């Protein structure tokens, strides 16, 4: 007989009938009484759905064969995409179907990229596609497979930087902002604010992204404003020196106010060097990552250099990614180092160097954080597509899932109406271009400073398709003292100095300390502000520098899983107080910030500044029109490790004595059985009493302290149980069993205690 996956036979039921019958009755009650009819129907539907074929989500990425070590970016994409797939499958999958992420590498080859896209479109189980970063390669793939892509209506969340490439494909979106809607409006406003009237462009011939920027400059600034346009040809991926020399001579004769350079980060150094040699040193607006401003020779250029930043800015971490690293149970999992690439030519000519394996990998290095950012963007797209697909009914076909995703991206996640909050960022798309609604930030390397920072002016895209200028708040917070840290109330008192450059009219009146404690009675923030310097002329303080001393009570969110061997995050969070005084924060470099702070009962370990883009979501109750208003907020963060001397003296040492006494009792002769058990039970009760005597901690999770006590209870209970077993009349006559019990008493418990001590040590040192 079979019932609910269990098998029964007459012979099996005949043995030990009462106990077997009770088990059967319990099973029947659990199935037929504890479950309702609708739940049973749902379970049947879920079981049927689980038997349906899985859906597939191809991920397109690019690896490089000429690097000394495989890219950490590729390692990160593979690892984090798999994590996203597992998370979605654990939380119900897609309409009851499992999700399979298929990783496809084009290896920087156009034909391979075309083949990858074609195979993904041809797969009938493909629900959505993600990837493609190179615009030239993407254009080749779309030109070859675009007809089939349009016919399939497969949603494609690409990373193509030129939005014009996807204009004819209604199901293709891009995580990059649109040039016409985001990048060029910012550049146009910047040129206007800086009063540049004659600009020049230097780009790469036949490069889609570079050429698109040159064409857009003429369209937005006007052909008369662009007085020179040079597009250099590449031979073996290198610029011709004679072409570069002719370009420099032409620009020198025309003397532009600003030169836009889109030749790639790896070639920027060469162009800037030729500018300097020729005595041509106008301000430069380059494309690429802002690290190239110093790493690629920009640090010696005798004028200002500007760039657009999309995924972060100097000296500031993504709060979401830092919190991910801080709260992870396995921080080493977020270190992405590729294996040695023996095929790289650098191993033959000596340019490749063997990695020092003795140096511990740094998860916060620029290279590792960039890999984490890129991989998290892929993971956000996997989760976004999956979330959009879940709006379809359980019986939906793959075609229905595709339609649901495209519809959700055009409506629910349309710019200004809704956002998807991912682990990396907030995502919405412009309906007209299907490009991500993300305003770029202007980063600059001021002449003589040698360190990149945000430019004094930034621009945000408003609802009416207009641009609004916001100021950069150059500010720093110097923590003096923190005390009265309360894990139950989740508050702490802080005393600090806040300083800011006032050249943009900055004042503390514009700042809202968003994590300041609200007094329950008055709903007022418990903050006292005392001006130290008003920014005027002074022999003691720098000009244009406003300084305030702030004392207040602030909130924090403790993670007590490793209490009391824990490291907690304490922050001062600031954001604009009013919409009319919107700003974005730029702190000083990490190496220039004051690291000295006094905290009672804690040891400061690290400090950083994090940023996050949050939003205010509203719905008009009359028109039912949703809207979101984004804004930036910054967190000045201190990581502090709890001092454990008091805990060791009050808890660890007494528990050690309790375990030692209970352990020594097993060496007393069994003729004194009552005395042995009395000692052991007293030890158990002492451990319980010690736990109850500790200060109450309102944690919703099991702390390390709780686990330590539970382990102690387990050990003491096992000691008592084996003591009783050794004198049991059924066990004592069996010599080998009696000796085994004695061996467990003598050897097993020291090993258990040593293992637990090592575990606690590892946690305390992490």
N, C-alpha and C positions, 0 to 999 in steps of 0.2 A: 504494500500500500504506500502511496506517495502523498505527501501533504505539505504544501508550502516549501518545497525543496528538501523535505526530510523524508527518509525512507524507513518504513517499519515492516517487520515480518512477524508472523505468528510465533516463530521460534524465539525471536528477540524479545517480544512482549511477554513470553512465558517466563523468562528469567527475571527474577527479582521484580515480580509483577507490580507490587504496590508502588515502588519508586518509579518504575517506568511509566505506570499509568498516571502518576502525579505529574510527571514531566509532560506527557501528552496533553493532559487537561490544561496545564499552564500555557502550553503553546496555543491550544485552541482558544483559550480566553484572551490571550494577547492579540490573536489575529482577528477573531470575530467580535469580541466585546470591546477591546480597546481601540478599534479602528471604526471610523464612520464610513458609510457607503460612498460619499463623494471622494474621500481620501483613497478608498480602494480603486475607484474609477481613475483618479489621477495617477495612482501608482501604475495602473495598467497602461495608461497613455505614455507615462515616462518610460516604461519598459519597452514599449513599441518604438518610441522615438530613439531610444538608445541603440536599437538595432539598425537604424537608418545609417547610410554611409556617412562618414565624417566629412566636414567641409575643410577646404584647403585655403591657406592664405600665403601665397608666395611673397618672399622678402627679397628684393633686389639690392645687392650691395657690391662694392668694388674692393678687391684686395690688390696690393702692389707686390710685384715679384722682385723689385730691385732694392728693397729695404733689407738692412742687415738682420733685423728680427721682424717676424710677422707683426703686422699692425695690431696694437692693443685695441684699436677701434673695431676691427673685425672680431676679435675675441669677445669684446663687450657686446657686440650686436648678437652674436650667436648665443651667448650665455643668457642675456637679458630677454631676448625674444623667446627663448625656451621657457624662462620663468613666467613670462606673460601668458604663453600658451597653457602652461600647467595651472596657472591661477584661474583662467577662464574655464578650463575643464573641471576644476574642483568646484566652481560656483555654478554649475549647471550646463556649461557648454553653450551651444547656439541652437535654440529650439530643440534641445535634447540631443543634438549631435555633438560629437567631439570635434575639437579644432586641431588641425595639423598645420604647423608653420613650416613652410618649405623654403629653405635658404638657397638662393641662387646667386652665384658669384660670376660677374662678367669679366673679371681679370683685366679691366681697362681695354677690352676688345669690343669694337662695335658689332661685329658679326655674332659674338657670343651674347651680347646684350639683346640683339634682335631675336636670336633663337630662344633665349630665356623668356622674353615677353610672349613669343608665339606659343611656347609650350604651356605657359600659364593660362593664356586665353583659351587654348584648346581643351584644357582639363574641365570637364563638366562640373566638377565639384569645387572649382575655384569660386570662393565667395567674395573676396576682395584682394587687392594687391597693394604692396607698400614698397617704396624705395625709389631708386634712380636719383643720383645726385649730380651727375655731369650733364650739362645741358646739351652739349654737342652729341654725346652718345644717346641721350634721350631722344633727340630729334631724329637720329638715324632709326631708332627702334620704332618711334611713332610713325615715321614715313613708311616704314615697311609693314607694320602690323596695325596701323591706325584704323583701317577699314573694319577689320575683324573686331578690334576693341570697341568701336562704336556700336557695332551690331550686337555684341554680347552684353553691353551695359554693365560691365563689371566695374564696380567702384575702385578707383585707383588713387590711393593717397600717396602721391609722389613727393619727391623733394627737389623738384625742378625749379631752378632759380628764375627762369624766364617764363612768366605766366602766359605770354603770347603763344607758346608752343602748345598749350592745352586748350586754347580757345575753341577749337572745333570738336572737342571731345567732351560731351556733357557729363560723363561719369568720372572724369579725371579732375582731381583736386591737387593742390600742392601745399606743403607745410611751409613753404617760403612765401614771404609777402610779395605782392604784385609791385612791379616797377612803377607802373602808372598810378597805382592807388596808394602806395606806401613809400617806396624809396625815392622816387623822383619828386613828389611833393615836399618831402623833407629836405632834399638837396636844393630844390628851388627856393624854399623859404630860407635856408642857410645862406645861399648866394645873395639873396635879397637883403637879409639882415646884415651881412658882412660888407655889402655895397661893392661886390665884385661885378664888373661890367664886361670884362674881356677874359674869357676862359679858353683853355686849350684841352685837347683830349689826346691821350696816347694809349693805344690798345693793341690787340693781337688780331691779325687778319684771319678770317674764316673761323673765328671763335665766337660761338653764339652769344654767350654771356657778355663778353667784352664788347662785341659789336652792338649788342642791344643797348648797352649803356651809352655808347657814343651816339647812336641814333636818338635815344631818349633825351639826351642833353640838348640836341638841336631842336627837338620837338617842344620841350618844356621851357628852355631858356631863350629860344629863338635862334635862327641861323646867324644873325648878326652878332650875337653874344659869343658864339663859338668861333674864334678867329683862326684856329688851327685844328686839323683832325688827322692824326697819324696812326695808321694801322700796320704794324710791323709783321712781316712774314716770319715763320719759324722754320728752321732747318735742323732736323734731329733734335727737336724740342728746344732749340736755342735761337736767340735773336742774332741777326747778322750785324756785326760791329759797324759796318759802313752805314747800314740803315739807321742805326741808333745815332751815329755821329751826324748824319744829315738831318735827322729829326731834331737833335739838340740845337744845331745851327739855325734851323728855321724858327724854332721857338725863341731863341735868343734875339732874333731880328724882330719878332713881333711883340716881345715883352708882355706876356699875359699876366693878369692879376692872380690867376689860380690855374693849376694844371691838374686835370683828372688823369690818373694812371690806373689802367686795368690790364696789367701784364702778368698778374699772378704774384703771389708772395715770394716765390723762389727767384723771380727776376727783378723784383723791386730794388734790391740792393744795387744791382748793376746800373739801372737807370738813374738812381739818385747819385751814384758815384760820378756818372758822366755829367750830370747837372752841375755838380760842385766843381769839377775840373774846368767846365766851360764858364764858370762864374754866373750860371743861371740858377738862381735860388728863390723862386716864387713859392708861396704856400702851395702845398700839394694835398690833393684829395685822392687817396688810394683805395683800391679794393683788396679784400683779404681779411685775415684775422688781426686783431690789434696787437697780438704778441709780435707780429712782424715789424711793428714800429721801432722796436729796439733790437730784436733778434736779427733783423735783416738789414741793419745798417742805418736805420732811420735815426738812431740816437745821435749821430754826428752831423745830420743835415742841418744847415744854418737857418732854418725857418720852420714854421709850424706845419705839421702833417696831420691830416684828418682821415678818419675812416668811419664806416658804419658798422655797428656791432648789433648782432641779432640775439645772441644767446647768453649775454652777460657783459660785464664791463670790469675795468681794472680794480684789483684789491677788494673785490666783493664776491662772495660765494652765493650760489643758489641755496636758499634756506632749505628747500625741500630735499636737495641732494645731500647737504650736510647732515640734516636730521636722519636721512636714510642711513648714512654711514655711522652716525652716533648711536642709533638705536638697534643696529644690526647685531644679531647674535654671532655672526661670522664676518667680521670686518674684512678678513683676507679674501672673502668671496668677491669683494668689489675692487680688487686689484687686477688689472688687465695687462698682462705681459705676454706677448707672442713668443713663440719658440724661435730658435735660431733658423735663419733661412740660408742654407748652404749654397743655394743657387745665386745669391746676390754677388755681383761683381766686386763689391767692396772687400770681400774676404780675400780676393786674389791680389788686389792692388794695395791692400793694407789700410784702406780708409775705414773699414769696419773694425770695431773694437769689441773684445769679449766683455760681456756684462759681468760686473762684480756681483757674484751671487751672495757674497757675505753681507752686502748692504741690504737692509730690509726694505722692501718696496713701500713707497709712500703713496697711499690712496689719494692724498690731497695734492699731488703734483699736478702741474698744468696739463701734462700729457694724459695722465690718468683721468682727471676731471673732464677733459674734453671728450675722451672715449666714453665716459659715463653719460655725459650730456647727449651725445649723438645716439647712443644705444637707448637711452631713456626716451628720446624722441620717437624712435621706432616702436618701443613698447607702448607709448601713449597712443600711437596710431593703431596698434593691434587692439588695444582695449577700446578705443573710440569706435572702430569698425564693429567690434563685437557688441558693444553697448547699443549702437544704432540698429544692429541686426535683431536684437532682442525685442524690438518693437513689433516684429512680425509674429503672427500666430504660430503655435507649436507645430501645426501641420504644414508650414510654409515650405515650398520647394526652394532649391538653390536660386532659381530666378527670382522668386519672391523676396528672398533675403537680399539679393543685389538691389532690387528696387527699393526696399525699405532703407538700406544704408544710404543710397543716393538721396532719397527723399528727406531723411533725417539731417543729413549734412546741409541740405539746402534750406531747411526750416528750423528745426530745433537748435542746430549749432550754427545758425546764420549770424553774422556779425551784428552786434547791437541788440540781439534778441536772446541769445543763450550762449553758454560756454561749456565745454567739457574740461573738467579740472583733472589734469593728469599728474603723474609723479614728477614730470619735468616742467610743465607749464600749462597755461590755460589756452584752449584751442577753440577757435571759431573761424568761419570762412566768409569772404566777401561774395555775395550772390552773383555779382556781375562777372568777376574774374575767377571765382572758385579758388582764390589764393587765401592763405592764412592772414587773418587780421592781426598783424603784429607790427607795431611801430618800431622802427630801428632807432638806436641811440647813436649820437655822434661822439666818437672818441677822438681825442687829439693828443699829439705829443708836442707840447709847447717848446719852442726854441730855447735851448739851454737848460731845460728841466731834466731831460734824460729819463723820464718816466711817464707812461701814458696815463691819461685821466679823462673823465667826461668833459666835453666842451661846456663852456658856461651856459650855452643855450641848447635846449632840446625842443622837440616838436611832437605833439600828439594829434592824432586824427580824431576829429569830432564827428558827431552824427550827421551834420549838414554837409559832409564832404569837404570841410574846411580844415585848415591846420591851425593849431593853437600853440603858441610858444610857452614853454615852462622853463624855469630856471634850475640850474644845478646848485644844490646846497652843499658847499664845501664845508664839512663839519667833522668834528671828532668828539668822542666822549671818553673822558679819563676817569675811570672808577677809582675813588679814594678808599672807600670802606663799605663793606656789606655785612650785615649781621641780622639776628633774629629770623633765621631761616626756619620756616615752619612747614614741614612736609604735609601736615594734615590740612592746614589752611591754604597751602600752596602759595605762600607769600614770602617776601624778604624785604628788608629795609636797605636802601642804597643811598650813598652820598657820593656825588660825582660832579666834575666840571664838564660843561659842554661849551665848545668854542666853535665859531663859524665866521667865515669871510662874509662881510656885509656889502660887497661891491654890487651885488644884485638886489640889494635892499633886504637881505635876510634878517630875520628877527625871531626870537624864541616865541613870540606871539603867534607865529605861523605854524608852530609845531604842536602836534597832539601826541602825548605819551600814551599810546594806545593800550599798553598793558599795565598802566597805573591802577592801583587798587581803588575800587569805588566803595565809599563808606555806605553801609546799608541804609542808615537813617536819612542822610542828606543826598546820596548819590553824587557826592563831590569827590574828586580825585584827591588823595592825600599827598599833595606835592607842595613843597615850598621852594620858591625860586628867588635867588638873591643875585642881582647884577654885580659883576666884578669889574667889567670894562665895557664902555659903550661904543667902542670902535673908533673913537676919535684919536687925535694926536696924543701920544704919551711917551714918556721916557722909559717907562717900565714895560709896557705892553706893545705888541706889534700894531701898526696902523691897519685900519679896516678889519680888525679882529674883535668881534664881540664875545665876551666870556661871561658865563653864568655859573653859579654854584646851585645845584639842585639836590634836594633831599626829599625822599618819598618812599612810599610803600608800593611794591610792584608784585605782579603775579608771575608765577612760573608753573610749568607742567612737569612735575617730577616723574621719571621712569624708575620705579622702585623694584624692578625685577632683581637687581643685584644688590639691594640694600643689605648690609651697610657698606659694602665694598663697591659703591657706585660712584659714577661721575655724572653730575647734573649740569644742565644747560640753564644759565641765568642770563636774561637779556633785558635791554632797554629798547623797546620798540617805538619808533617814531614814524609818523605819517602826517600828511597835510591836515591842518585843522579845518580849513574851508576850501571849497572848490576854487575860489578866486585866488588862492595862494598855493596852487599845486607845485610841487617840486620833486626832484629826485636827488638822492643823497650820494655824494662822492666822499669817502673817507680818505685819510692819508694812507700811504703804504704801510704794510704790516710792520716792517722793520723800524719805522719811525714812531710807532705808537708806544705809549707808556704802558709797560706790562706789570708795573708794581701796583698791587692791590692787597689790602688786608681784609681777610674774611675769617670770622671766628668759627673754628671747628672745621674749616675747609682749606684745601691746598689748591690754589689756582694752577691750572695745567695749560690752558690755551685760550686765545681770544681771537675773534674774527668778526667781520661785518657780513651779514647775510641780507639778501634782498628777496622780495617776493612780489609778484603782481597779483593783487586781489581784485575783487570786483563787488559792486553793490547790485544785487538783482532785485528788480521791481516788476510788478504786474499792475497795470491800470485796471482797477476793479470794474470800471464802466466799459472800457473798450476791449478788455482782456488782452491788451497788447503787452507782451513781455519786453523787457529791456535790461541791459547790463551796462554798468559804468565802471571801467577799469581804473585802478590807481596803484601807484607804487608805495611800498612800505619797506623800511629798513630796520634791521635788528643789530644792535651792538651786543655781541654775545661773549660771555665768559664761561668756559668749561672748568668746573671745580670738582675735585675729588674729595669725598668725605674723609675726615680723619677718623681712624678706627682704633686708636689707643684705648679709649674708654670702653668700646665694645669688646675688645680683647680681654680687658681686665674684668669686666662685669659679666661676660657671657662665655667667650671661648675658653678661657682658663678654667672657670668653674665646671663647664661641660667636660673638659679634659679630665679634671679630677674625678667627676662622677663616673665617666666611662672607665677610668683607671681602677677605681675602687670596685666597680662591678666586675671588671675583668679579673682582678686579683682574687675575688671571692671564689672563682671556679677552682682555685688551687687548694681550697679548704677540703678536708676529707669529707666524703659523702655521708659519713656517719653523723655529721652536723648539718644535715640537709635543711632543717628549719632555719638555722642561722644563715646559711648561704642564701636561701630564697628571701629571707627578711632583708638582708643587705641589698640584694638586687632589686627588690620591689621598692625599697627606700630610695635607691638611686633613681629609679624611674619616676617616682613621685617628686623627687627633688628637681629633676629636669622639667617636669610639668609645672611645678611651682615657680621655677626660674623664668619660664616663658610667660606665665601669667603676671609676674612682677615687672616685666619690661613695659616701658611706655607704649601705650596703644598707638598703632600706626594704621591709619585708614587707607589701606592699599587694596585695590580691587584685584590684585594679582598676588600670586605666591612669591614672596621675596626670598632672597638667598638665606636670610635669617630663619624664615619659616622652614625652608628645606633642611637647614642645619639641625633644627630641633626635631623635625620629622625623622631625619636620619638617626638622631640619637635615640628617639623612641623605638625605632625599628631595631637598632642594635641591642638595646636593653631588653626589648621584648623577646628577641631571638635567644639572648643569653638565658633568660628565664625559661623559655620553652625548652631549650636543649638541656638545661639543668634538670627540669622535670622529666624529660624523656630518658635521661641517663639512669634514673632510678625506677623507671617504669618496669613492671614485672614481666612484660612481654619482650622488652628490649634488653634488659640487663643480662639475662642468661645467654644471649647471642653475642659471642665474643667479638667477632669482626664488626658488628653493628655498634657495640658499646665503645670499641676503640675508635670507630669512625666519628661517633659523637664527641668523644674526648678531643680528637684531632681538630674537629670543627671549632670546639671551644677555644683551643689553644692557638690555632693558626689563622682561622678564617677572619676573626674579628679584628686583629691587628692589621690585616691586609685591607679590610673594608675601611677602617678608620684612616689608614694611610692614603687610600685612594680618595676619600672625601677631603682630607687635608690638602692633597695636591690640587683637587678641583677648586677648593676655596682659594688656594694660593694663586692659581691661574686667573680666577675671576678678579682677585684683588690687584693683580698686576696688569690687567688688560686696560 
